[in-house]
């Protein structure tokens, strides 16, 4: 006999603070901390909200972990744990 189990709909969603996801909330907080010593909090918060909205749009349109892909292309980040030899991300022509 099968037992009915109810699984929450949002169990695998990213963590949230009020109405924002935490990765989106990083931008306003970052600009707040950067502009705090300069005593220009209003421009910092405005820039943070604008960057948060741009990030949200990019996150909706692009695939998951798109930022890691761009960091790899620009040569900033190299994935660890790969057993195969991978060319650098900025190399566009690769011959074996």
C-alpha positions in Angstrom: 0.0 0.0 0.0 1.4 3.3 -1.1 1.7 6.1 1.5 0.8 9.6 0.3 3.6 12.1 1.0 3.2 15.8 0.6 6.3 17.6 -0.5 6.4 21.4 -0.1 6.3 23.2 -3.5 9.1 25.7 -2.6 11.5 23.2 -0.9 14.3 23.6 -3.4 14.0 27.3 -4.0 16.9 29.6 -3.1 16.9 31.2 0.4 15.0 34.5 0.7 14.9 37.5 2.9 11.5 39.1 2.8 10.7 39.3 -0.9 14.3 39.1 -2.3 16.5 36.1 -3.0 19.8 36.3 -1.1 21.9 36.5 -4.3 19.9 39.5 -5.5 20.2 41.2 -2.1 24.0 41.1 -2.2 24.1 44.1 -4.6 22.3 46.7 -2.6 24.2 45.6 0.5 27.5 45.8 -1.3 26.9 49.3 -2.6 25.6 50.3 0.8 28.9 49.2 2.4 31.0 50.8 -0.3 29.2 54.2 -0.1 28.9 54.2 3.7 32.3 55.7 4.4 31.7 58.4 1.7 28.5 59.4 3.4 26.6 59.0 0.1 24.1 56.3 1.1 21.3 57.4 -1.3 23.4 57.0 -4.5 24.7 53.8 -3.2 21.3 52.3 -2.5 20.1 53.5 -5.9 23.0 51.9 -7.7 22.5 48.8 -5.7 18.8 48.5 -6.6 19.6 49.2 -10.3 22.3 46.5 -10.3 19.9 44.1 -8.5 17.3 44.6 -11.2 19.8 44.1 -13.9 21.1 40.9 -12.2 17.5 39.6 -11.8 16.8 40.1 -15.5 20.0 38.4 -16.5 19.2 35.5 -14.1 15.8 35.0 -15.7 17.2 35.0 -19.3 20.5 33.1 -18.9 21.1 29.5 -17.7 22.1 28.6 -14.2 25.6 29.5 -13.2 26.1 31.8 -16.2 28.5 34.0 -14.2 30.9 31.1 -13.6 30.9 30.5 -17.4 31.9 34.1 -18.1 34.5 34.0 -15.4 36.0 30.9 -17.0 35.9 32.5 -20.5 37.7 35.6 -19.2 40.3 33.5 -17.5 39.5 34.5 -13.9 38.1 31.2 -12.6 39.4 27.7 -13.3 37.1 24.8 -12.3 38.7 22.4 -9.8 38.3 18.7 -9.8 38.3 18.1 -13.6 40.3 15.0 -14.6 40.5 16.0 -18.3 42.8 18.7 -19.6 40.7 21.8 -20.5 41.8 24.7 -22.6 41.7 28.1 -21.1 38.4 29.8 -21.6 39.8 32.7 -23.6 41.3 30.4 -26.2 38.9 30.3 -29.2 40.9 28.0 -31.5 42.0 24.7 -30.0 43.8 21.9 -31.9 44.7 18.6 -30.4 
